[in-house]
Amino acid sequence: MPITYDMMKRSTAQLYEWSLRKVPDDTLEALRRAREAETNVVAQRTLGILLRSAEMAETQDRLVCSDSGVPTYTIAVGTGVRLEGDIRRAIVDGFEDLVATTNPPLLKHVTNPLTNERGYQGKDMPLVTWDIVDGADHVDIICQPKALGSGRWAALEIFTFPSLEQIERYVMECVLKAGSQHCPPVNIGVGIGGSFDHCAKMAAKATLRPYGTVNPEPILAAMEERLLKAVNATGFGPMGTGGDTTALGVHIEYCAGHGFTPVAVAFNCWINRRTRARLYEDGRLERIE
């Protein structure tokens, strides 16, 4: 049985709604660890407020934040899967159904960049990146809504044969420019190498990595450790209240490229919105943390 329009419509809408009402478990645990380690009293209280907000959203079925952002998906189709119907249209229609039925209502965040008119529909919305997974018998769907905290301060610059020190300096320049305007403590994703567009994609992908995992590349594992220490030494702290907790993690992806080397930096706000599930041909939607 193929994966149909109706399956994709239902699944993508569910993932978007889940991401608005539930802070990921690894993020909740990282926030708890940060509160225990935090030395600034005001920052401790702020982290407590964030944790209580997350708990209330989950137990009372509320949105964690009123800025629901815009729907953004990464969808990887297994080569063992059959598709039937207007699959791209299903994602658009799923978002429209969610807007019409969800409670509380979503605010109008979809913006025309030419007119600044806001609504629920727009060119190429929802934003979808497609990929292929050899041999897989499912469609892997990741939803990462993009709002001010996860989109406004992302940046990219292209270097020529940069040193590791140059790369780290650029990341810190992006961190200092953002300050506390992206609702820390944040998840920082960094992409290194490839082409302009692929590097930005890697930075976004890096923010999907669970907190507490170690980069398998030793050079990058050491870089992540240095950068996390440096970011938290800035003293911006949770929601800009000062303290030791400006970021909960720095995660880096890299790939080979030419002598010109793009470096991209992406941020997720403290909520760290990301939901992931596998959709099978029998209609099962298997959620993955």
C-alpha positions, 0 to 999 in steps of 0.5 A, a space after each residue: 500500500 502506498 503512502 497517500 495524500 491523506 497520510 502525508 496531510 495528517 502526519 505533517 499537520 500533527 508534527 507541526 502541532 506537536 512541536 508547538 505544545 511539547 518541549 523535547 525531552 532532551 531539552 527539558 533535561 538539559 534545562 534542569 541540569 543547567 538550573 542545578 549548575 547555574 550560579 546566578 540566582 536570577 538565572 536560576 529563577 528564570 530557568 525555573 520559569 521556563 521549565 514551569 512554562 514547558 510543564 504547563 503547556 504539556 499538561 494543559 495542552 497549551 502552546 509553549 510560545 505564542 510565536 508559532 513561527 512558520 512551518 518548515 519541514 525536512 522530508 526524506 523519502 525511502 527508496 522502498 516507499 511508494 507515493 500516491 497523490 499530490 504529496 506536496 499539496 498534502 503538506 500545504 493542505 495539512 497546514 491549512 487544516 491545522 490553522 482552521 482547527 487548532 486551539 488556541 488559534 495560530 497568529 498570522 506569521 506567514 509574511 510576504 517579504 515584498 509587501 510585509 503583508 501577513 497571513 497563513 498562506 504564501 509562496 512556497 509555504 510550508 517550506 520543505 527540503 527533500 532528500 532520499 534514503 537508500 533502502 528505507 521503507 518509510 518517509 522520515 519527516 522532521 518539523 522545525 518551525 522557524 520563528 524569531 528565536 530560531 531564524 532572525 539571527 542565523 548567519 553565513 559567511 564564506 572564507 578562503 581556506 580558514 583556520 579553525 581559529 577563524 571559524 570559531 571567531 566567526 561563530 562568536 561574532 554571530 553569538 555576540 551580535 545576537 546577544 540575548 534576542 534569540 531567547 536563550 538558552 539556545 541550541 547553536 548549530 554550525 555548518 562548515 564546508 560544502 556550498 552556500 546552500 548546503 552549508 546552511 542546511 548543515 547548520 540547521 541539521 546540527 540543531 537536531 542533534 540531541 543534547 549530551 551527544 558527542 560529535 564523532 569527529 574529534 576535531 569538532 568535538 573539541 571545537 564544540 566544547 571550546 565554543 560552548 564554554 566561550 558562549 556561556 562566558 559571555 554572561 548573557 544568560 537565560 532570557 538575557 537575565 545574566 548568568 552562566 547559561 546562554 547556550 545548552 549546546 553547540 553542535 557542528 556538521 561539516 562536509 568537503 568542499 572547494 577552497 572557499 569554505 562557507 560557515 553557517 550559524 543557526 540558533 534554536 531558542 530555548 524551546 528547541 522546537 523539533 519533532 520527528 516521525 517516520 511514516 510507513 505505508 500501513 499508515 503508522 506514524 512512529 514518533 522519534 525523540 
